[in-house]
Amino acid sequence: MRLLYVTANPHEEEHSFGLRTGRAVLAHIKQKYPEVDVQAIDLYNAEVPEIDRDVLSAWGALQAGTAFTDLPAIAQTKIAHMNAILEQFLAADRLFIVNPMWNFGAPPRFKAFIDSLVIVNRTFRYTEQGPVGLVEGKKVLHIIASGGKYSAPPQSAYAFTKTHTEAVFHFLGIQDVHTVWVEGTAMTPPEGAQALIDNATQQAIDVLPQFLS
Ligand SMILES: Cc1cc2nc3c(=O)[nH]c(=O)nc-3n(C[C@H](O)[C@H](O)[C@H](O)COP(=O)(O)O)c2cc1C
């Protein structure tokens, strides 16, 4: 089984609640599930193009029959990077994602990552009945670190990074998306930080038998 560890945080790991939690969960996976092949993509140390005019023009040209090699060099580079992200995603059986909440959403690199995955006729297609996801056999475990608390109402109405991630993967055909919060980091005194991380780590470990089955 291939697990892709996706991190979307420019912080050093030691300064990040989410990345420290993710590392602890990964350590557990490596120890208890040695058969899992872990690959990683750090979105802040990878080429993750945004959808811009180069990309939109290239998509239009490709659809109209232009050969990839006839695209402008800059467009070829961006499309190749986006394709590499898509292929790495398609090759994975499980996605383990860690990101912070930034202004109620995810960091923009995570949105750009999503934008490389949602590709018509690769990961979804339109039918007369509406869009259909084409991705099968994957599950997602999503750790979100947030300064405030958003796991319960009424604040959960603002947990857009959770609901957006769920919506996108459901749209692609992945129904199994489980979220673990490392929440209230800004409300936790320094001496409580490790307990917060340990608690979230344990919550993630508890779902591993189901996630990795
Ligand atoms: C640019 C920025 C925006 C943030 N926006 C929010 C927010 O909307 N809600 C919230 O609860 N915390 C917010 N925070 C706080 C972070 O979610 C919190 O520090 C969290 O621990 C970050 O994850 P990390 O520790 O893994 O880096 C923000 C932090 C930054 C740097």
The ligand as a MOL file (V3000), in Angstrom:
LIG
                    3D

  0  0  0     0  0            999 V3000
M  V30 BEGIN CTAB
M  V30 COUNTS 31 33 0 0 0
M  V30 BEGIN ATOM
M  V30 1 C -1.6090 33.6770 8.1680 0
M  V30 2 C -2.2910 32.9720 9.3050 0
M  V30 3 C -3.6790 32.9330 9.3400 0
M  V30 4 C -4.3260 32.2600 10.3850 0
M  V30 5 N -5.6830 32.1780 10.3820 0
M  V30 6 C -6.3280 31.5260 11.3800 0
M  V30 7 C -7.7420 31.3670 11.3800 0
M  V30 8 O -8.4480 31.7910 10.4610 0
M  V30 9 N -8.3110 30.7120 12.4170 0
M  V30 10 C -7.5650 30.1690 13.4230 0
M  V30 11 O -8.1360 29.5810 14.3360 0
M  V30 12 N -6.2270 30.2940 13.4490 0
M  V30 13 C -5.5900 30.9420 12.4410 0
M  V30 14 N -4.2280 31.0350 12.4450 0
M  V30 15 C -3.4820 30.3610 13.5090 0
M  V30 16 C -3.0180 28.9920 13.0480 0
M  V30 17 O -4.0810 28.2110 12.5360 0
M  V30 18 C -2.3460 28.2610 14.1990 0
M  V30 19 O -1.1880 29.0000 14.5640 0
M  V30 20 C -1.9780 26.8410 13.8680 0
M  V30 21 O -1.3290 26.2680 14.9850 0
M  V30 22 C -1.0640 26.7860 12.6470 0
M  V30 23 O -0.6730 25.4520 12.3790 0
M  V30 24 P 0.8210 24.9670 12.6670 0
M  V30 25 O 1.0650 25.1350 14.1370 0
M  V30 26 O 0.8560 23.5530 12.2150 0
M  V30 27 O 1.7390 25.8540 11.8360 0
M  V30 28 C -3.5620 31.6800 11.4080 0
M  V30 29 C -2.1670 31.7370 11.3690 0
M  V30 30 C -1.5340 32.3720 10.3310 0
M  V30 31 C -0.0210 32.4100 10.2820 0
M  V30 END ATOM
M  V30 BEGIN BOND
M  V30 1 1 1 2
M  V30 2 1 2 3
M  V30 3 2 2 30
M  V30 4 2 3 4
M  V30 5 1 4 5
M  V30 6 1 4 28
M  V30 7 2 5 6
M  V30 8 1 6 7
M  V30 9 1 6 13
M  V30 10 2 7 8
M  V30 11 1 7 9
M  V30 12 1 9 10
M  V30 13 2 10 11
M  V30 14 1 10 12
M  V30 15 2 12 13
M  V30 16 1 13 14
M  V30 17 1 14 15
M  V30 18 1 14 28
M  V30 19 1 15 16
M  V30 20 1 16 17
M  V30 21 1 16 18
M  V30 22 1 18 19
M  V30 23 1 18 20
M  V30 24 1 20 21
M  V30 25 1 20 22
M  V30 26 1 22 23
M  V30 27 1 23 24
M  V30 28 2 24 25
M  V30 29 1 24 26
M  V30 30 1 24 27
M  V30 31 2 28 29
M  V30 32 1 29 30
M  V30 33 1 30 31
M  V30 END BOND
M  V30 END CTAB
M  END
